[in-house]
Amino acid sequence: MSRLRILLLAPDINPDTISMPYVTYSHAAALAEIHDVSLVTGSQSVDAVRRANAPFHAIEVVSIPLFERFNAWSLRRILKYNYDTQVLTALRYPFSLAFEWYAWRSLRSRIHAGEFDIVLRVMPMTPVIPSPFAYFLRKGPIPFVIGPLNGGLPWPPGFSQLENQKEWISNLRSLYRFLPFTRSTYRHASAIIAASTQTFSEFVKFKDKLFFVPEPGIARSLCPVDTRTPEPGAKLELIFVGGLYPRKACDLALRAAASILRSGLAHFTVIGDGPERGRLEEMVKSLGIEKAVSLCGWLDHAEVLRRFSTSDVFLFPSVRDNGAGVVFEALASGAVPVVVDFGGPGDIVQPEFGYKVPLTNETDVVAQMEKALAELVQDRELLKRLRKNGMTYAQENLTWEAKAQATTQVLDWVLQRAPKPDFVPPKRLHLEYLSRS
């Protein structure tokens, strides 16, 4: 089938960073390999994008100096460079609307001249930021698609890791439905791509044009052949990778692993840093597992992947995590994931290649993870089978190329070039605990 001419909206895209700008760049670059992608981005991103040399058909730059200076000032003076806050999303709302307004002014004549087949907005990824483009294109001449969208996870009760973590602005999230362009965004979009079960559930009334495609991906080069040759009786190598913040719940991982660590059956590598590090160091001492735990701090990405490739189990009990990029990397590298069945990790991990324990309470989560570790210590053939299945699944389903192909199926359906793909979440939304709150 012929290549599509995609006008792709991504105001903040950067191959040199982490998190959303990197995810957006990787997705856009993968689409550019198979389609004629005209990338529309901000002036703060364009130099890094051009250096990366992805095969974009064109790069259209939208420069809004006043808004860019305000964003930089807000990040420096108000947020103190805290990127892990929902206030940042609120502050970016006016910039996003201005970006799309200026992009429309610049490109509308070319859109009406038939230069593009479709508009795809891939960023911002949060559903609380609407898109004026959906309204501008409500009568054509080309369709508008939005996504992947993610976010909106509830705050599960009963976890000390989340005490005092919920921000006041979270209570106002539902008000986004009343912001300008919000209703028109989802009413006029030809397709909505949700990146999580939670977000999918928010837009279920649009089920006829709603699709599930996971948020992150991995490079095919990060899907190696398994070369592990463990010696008989070797220790189980456990690993945790992530910021040492309360919601990542590394403390639950340490508690779950403590028994086999004290018994000399395993070693635990913790990669990451953050405000929880001091408390975790004290916990390691109090649990009597100092000799079996290595707190490494932050390591560069290549070293993290190397550590993954020599690890048996990725222990990641994050109790509130929208994405799952690190789970993708663990699977591709052969580290069997043990996660909480909630958010991004719960969407990705399946029994054929990992463990996901119900989000109930701290004591039960620890007990269920401890049970999974004990099973893997005793049954190395099971570990080997789960590892092989996970690596195969990652190679076939979790690469950026696979994500680009899934997105293409949605776009082809919108353009009536192909049947409707059956892209629904792999599991039902597990929110049983909310009835106890």
C-alpha positions in Angstrom: 0.0 0.0 0.0 1.2 3.5 -0.8 2.9 5.7 1.7 0.7 8.2 3.6 1.4 11.9 3.7 1.1 12.5 7.5 1.2 16.0 9.1 2.4 15.1 12.6 2.0 17.5 15.5 4.6 17.2 18.2 5.6 20.5 19.9 8.1 19.0 22.3 10.1 16.2 20.7 13.8 15.4 21.5 15.9 12.3 20.7 18.5 13.5 23.3 16.3 13.4 26.4 14.2 10.8 28.2 10.5 10.4 28.9 7.9 11.9 26.7 10.0 13.9 24.2 12.1 10.8 23.5 9.1 8.5 23.2 7.5 11.0 20.8 10.6 11.3 18.7 11.1 7.5 18.4 7.4 7.0 17.4 7.6 9.8 14.8 10.9 8.5 13.4 9.5 5.0 13.0 6.5 6.4 11.2 8.8 8.4 8.9 10.5 5.1 7.8 7.3 3.9 6.2 5.4 7.2 5.4 6.1 10.7 4.2 5.9 12.5 7.6 6.0 16.3 7.8 6.9 16.9 11.5 5.5 20.1 13.1 7.5 21.0 16.2 8.7 23.9 18.3 11.9 25.9 17.8 13.4 24.5 21.0 13.3 21.0 19.6 14.4 21.4 16.0 18.2 21.4 16.3 18.2 18.0 18.2 15.7 16.5 15.8 17.8 17.5 12.8 21.0 16.2 14.3 19.3 12.8 14.8 18.7 12.7 11.0 15.5 10.7 10.9 14.0 10.5 7.4 11.3 13.1 7.9 9.8 14.3 4.6 9.9 17.9 6.1 10.3 19.6 9.4 8.0 22.6 10.0 9.0 24.9 12.8 6.5 26.8 14.9 8.2 29.6 16.9 6.4 31.3 19.7 9.1 33.2 21.6 6.8 34.8 24.2 5.2 31.4 25.3 8.6 29.7 25.2 10.1 32.3 27.5 7.1 31.9 29.8 7.5 28.1 29.9 11.2 28.4 30.7 10.5 31.0 33.4 7.8 28.8 35.0 9.9 25.7 35.0 12.8 27.6 36.6 10.9 29.9 39.1 7.7 28.1 39.9 8.5 24.4 39.5 12.2 24.5 40.4 12.9 22.1 37.5 10.5 19.5 38.9 9.3 17.6 35.9 7.4 15.0 38.0 4.4 17.3 38.8 0.9 17.7 37.3 1.2 21.4 37.6 3.6 21.3 34.6 0.7 20.0 32.5 -1.5 22.9 33.6 1.1 25.4 32.7 1.6 23.9 29.3 -2.1 24.2 28.4 -1.9 27.7 26.9 1.3 26.9 25.1 -0.3 23.8 23.4 -3.3 25.8 22.2 -1.0 28.6 20.9 1.2 26.1 19.2 -1.6 24.6 17.3 -3.1 28.0 16.4 0.2 29.2 14.9 0.7 25.8 13.2 -2.8 26.1 11.6 -2.2 29.6 10.4 1.0 28.5 8.8 -0.2 25.3 7.2 -3.9 25.6 6.5 -3.4 26.7 2.9 -1.3 23.7 2.2 -3.8 21.4 4.0 -6.6 22.7 1.8 -4.4 22.4 -1.3 -4.2 18.6 -0.7 -0.6 18.4 0.4 -1.4 16.0 3.3 -3.6 12.9 3.7 -4.2 13.1 7.5 -3.2 15.0 10.6 -1.9 13.0 13.6 -1.3 14.7 17.0 1.0 12.5 19.0 2.0 15.1 21.7 1.0 16.2 24.3 0.0 12.7 25.3 -2.3 13.7 28.1 -6.0 13.7 27.4 -6.5 16.9 29.4 -4.8 19.0 26.7 -7.3 19.4 23.8 -6.5 20.1 20.2 -7.9 23.0 18.2 -6.9 21.2 15.0 -9.8 18.8 15.5 -12.2 21.8 15.5 -10.4 23.4 12.5 -10.7 20.2 10.5 -14.3 19.4 11.6 -15.5 19.9 8.0 -12.4 18.5 6.3 -10.7 18.4 4.0 -8.7 15.7 5.8 -9.2 13.7 8.9 -7.7 14.3 12.3 -6.4 11.5 14.7 -5.2 12.0 18.2 -3.0 9.8 20.4 -1.4 7.9 22.0 -3.1 9.4 25.1 -2.2 8.3 28.6 -2.7 9.4 32.2 -5.5 9.8 34.6 -4.6 6.9 36.9 -6.6 7.0 40.2 -4.7 7.3 43.4 -5.0 3.9 45.1 -5.7 4.1 48.9 -3.9 2.1 51.5 -0.4 2.6 50.4 2.0 4.6 52.5 4.1 5.2 49.3 1.3 7.6 48.1 0.7 9.5 51.3 1.2 13.2 50.7 2.1 12.5 47.0 -1.3 13.5 45.6 -1.1 17.1 44.4 -3.9 19.5 45.0 -4.3 20.0 41.2 -5.3 16.3 40.9 -8.7 17.2 42.4 -9.3 19.6 39.5 -8.5 17.1 36.7 -12.1 16.4 35.8 -12.6 20.0 35.0 -10.6 19.7 31.8 -13.8 18.5 30.1 -15.0 22.1 30.3 -12.0 23.7 28.8 -12.2 25.3 25.3 -11.9 22.8 22.4 -12.0 19.7 24.7 -15.4 18.4 23.6 -14.8 19.2 20.0 -11.4 17.4 20.1 -12.9 14.0 20.8 -16.2 14.6 19.0 -14.5 15.6 15.7 -11.4 13.3 15.9 -11.7 10.5 13.4 -9.9 8.1 15.7 -8.6 8.2 19.3 -5.6 6.2 20.3 -5.4 5.3 24.0 -2.1 4.1 25.4 -3.5 2.6 28.6 -6.5 0.7 29.9 -7.3 3.6 32.2 -7.3 6.2 29.3 -9.3 3.7 27.1 -12.0 3.5 29.8 -12.2 7.4 29.9 -13.2 7.5 26.2 -15.3 4.3 26.0 -18.3 6.4 24.8 -16.3 6.8 21.6 -15.7 3.0 21.3 -16.5 3.0 17.6 -13.3 5.0 16.9 -11.2 4.1 20.0 -8.0 2.0 19.8 -5.4 0.7 22.2 -1.7 1.1 21.3 0.9 1.1 24.1 2.7 4.4 24.8 6.4 3.4 24.7 8.5 1.1 22.4 12.0 -0.2 22.1 14.6 -0.1 19.3 15.0 -3.4 17.5 18.7 -3.2 18.3 17.8 -3.6 21.9 16.2 -7.0 21.3 19.3 -9.3 21.6 19.7 -13.0 21.4 19.8 -14.5 24.9 23.4 -15.6 25.7 23.0 -16.4 29.4 24.7 -19.6 30.5 24.0 -19.7 34.3 26.0 -22.1 36.4 24.0 -24.7 38.3 23.0 -23.3 41.7 23.8 -19.7 40.7 22.2 -16.9 42.6 19.0 -15.4 41.3 20.0 -11.9 39.9 17.3 -9.4 40.8 17.2 -5.8 39.5 15.1 -2.6 40.1 15.5 0.3 37.7 13.7 3.6 38.3 13.7 6.9 40.3 13.8 6.3 44.0 10.5 8.1 44.6 7.8 6.9 47.0 5.3 5.8 44.2 8.0 3.6 42.6 7.8 1.5 45.8 11.3 0.1 45.8 10.8 -0.5 49.5 8.2 -3.2 48.7 10.7 -4.9 46.3 13.3 -5.0 49.1 10.8 -6.4 51.6 9.6 -9.0 49.1 13.2 -10.1 48.3 14.5 -10.0 51.8 14.0 -13.7 52.6 15.9 -15.1 49.6 18.5 -12.4 49.9 19.2 -13.4 53.6 19.4 -17.0 52.5 22.1 -16.3 50.0 19.9 -17.4 47.1 19.8 -14.1 45.3 21.5 -10.7 44.8 19.6 -7.5 44.2 20.9 -4.5 42.1 19.0 -1.2 42.5 19.7 1.3 39.8 18.3 4.8 40.3 18.4 7.8 42.7 16.0 10.1 44.4 14.7 11.3 47.7 14.0 7.8 49.0 17.6 6.7 48.8 18.5 7.4 52.4 15.4 5.6 53.7 16.1 2.6 51.5 19.7 2.4 52.7 18.4 2.3 56.3 15.8 -0.4 55.3 18.6 -2.5 53.7 20.4 -2.4 57.1 17.3 -3.1 59.2 16.4 -6.1 57.0 19.9 -7.5 57.3 20.6 -7.7 53.6 23.5 -5.3 53.2 25.8 -7.9 51.6 23.1 -8.9 49.0 22.1 -5.5 47.8 23.9 -3.0 45.5 22.5 0.5 45.4 24.2 1.9 42.3 22.6 5.3 41.8 22.0 6.4 38.2 23.9 4.7 35.4 24.0 5.6 31.7 21.5 3.9 29.5 23.9 1.5 27.9 25.1 0.2 31.3 21.5 -0.2 32.4 20.8 -2.4 29.4 23.9 -4.4 30.1 22.8 -5.0 33.7 19.3 -6.0 32.5 20.9 -8.6 30.1 22.6 -10.3 33.1 19.6 -10.1 35.4 17.0 -12.8 35.9 14.1 -10.9 37.4 13.0 -7.3 37.1 11.3 -6.5 40.4 9.2 -3.3 39.8 6.2 -2.9 42.3 5.5 0.7 41.3 2.0 1.5 42.7 1.2 4.3 40.2 2.9 4.2 36.9 1.3 5.4 33.6 4.0 4.2 31.3 5.9 1.0 31.1 9.0 1.8 29.0 11.4 0.2 31.5 9.3 -3.0 31.5 9.7 -3.1 27.7 13.5 -2.9 28.1 13.5 -5.6 30.8 11.4 -8.0 28.6 13.6 -7.4 25.6 16.8 -8.0 27.6 15.5 -11.2 29.2 14.7 -10.0 32.8 11.4 -11.6 33.8 9.2 -8.8 35.2 7.4 -9.0 38.5 5.0 -6.0 38.7 1.9 -4.7 40.2 -1.2 -5.2 38.1 -2.0 -1.5 37.6 -1.2 1.2 35.1 1.3 0.7 32.3 3.1 -2.3 33.7 -0.2 -4.2 34.3 -1.2 -3.5 30.7 1.9 -5.1 29.3 2.9 -8.0 31.5 1.1 -11.3 30.8 1.3 -14.7 32.6 3.1 -16.2 29.6 6.2 -14.1 30.4 6.0 -12.5 33.8 4.1 -12.0 37.0 1.6 -9.2 38.0 0.2 -9.2 41.5 -3.1 -7.6 42.4 -3.1 -4.0 43.7 -4.6 -4.7 47.1 -2.5 -3.4 50.1 1.2 -3.3 51.0 1.3 -6.5 53.0 -0.4 -8.6 50.3 1.7 -7.1 47.5 4.8 -8.0 49.3 3.6 -11.5 50.1 2.5 -12.1 46.4 5.9 -10.9 45.1 7.7 -13.0 47.7 5.8 -16.0 46.5 6.7 -15.3 42.8 10.4 -15.0 43.7 10.4 -18.2 45.7 8.9 -20.0 42.7 11.5 -18.7 40.4 14.3 -19.6 42.8 13.1 -23.2 42.9 12.2 -23.6 39.2 14.9 -22.4 36.9 13.2 -24.1 33.9 10.1 -21.9 34.5 12.4 -18.9 34.7 14.0 -19.9 31.4 10.7 -20.4 29.7 9.3 -17.0 30.9 12.5 -15.3 29.7 12.3 -16.8 26.3 8.6 -15.9 25.9 9.2 -12.4 27.0 12.1 -11.8 24.6 10.1 -13.2 21.7 7.1 -11.0 22.6 9.2 -7.9 22.8 10.8 -8.6 19.4 7.4 -9.2 17.8 5.2 -6.6 19.5 7.0 -3.9 21.4 9.5 -2.3 18.9 9.0 1.1 17.5 8.5 -0.5 14.1 5.6 -2.6 15.5 4.1 0.5 17.1 4.4 2.4 13.7 2.6 -0.5 12.0 -0.2 -0.5 14.5 -0.6 3.2 14.1 -0.7 2.8 10.4 -3.5 0.3 10.6 -5.6 2.9 12.5 -4.7 5.6 9.9 -5.5 3.3 7.0 -8.9 2.5 8.6 -9.7 6.2 9.0 -8.8 6.8 5.3 -10.9 3.8 4.3 -7.9 1.9 2.9 -8.2 -1.1 5.2 -10.5 -2.9 7.7 -10.9 -1.7 11.2 -8.1 -3.2 13.5 -9.1 -4.9 16.7 -7.0 -2.9 19.1 -8.4 -3.2 22.6 -6.6 -3.3 26.0 -5.3 -6.8 26.9 -7.1 -6.8 30.2 -10.0 -5.3 32.0 -9.5 -2.3 34.2 -8.6 -3.5 37.7 -10.1 -1.0 40.1 -11.8 -3.4 42.6 -9.9 -1.7 45.4 -11.8 1.6 44.8 -14.9 0.0 46.3 -13.0 -0.3 49.6 -11.9 3.4 49.7 
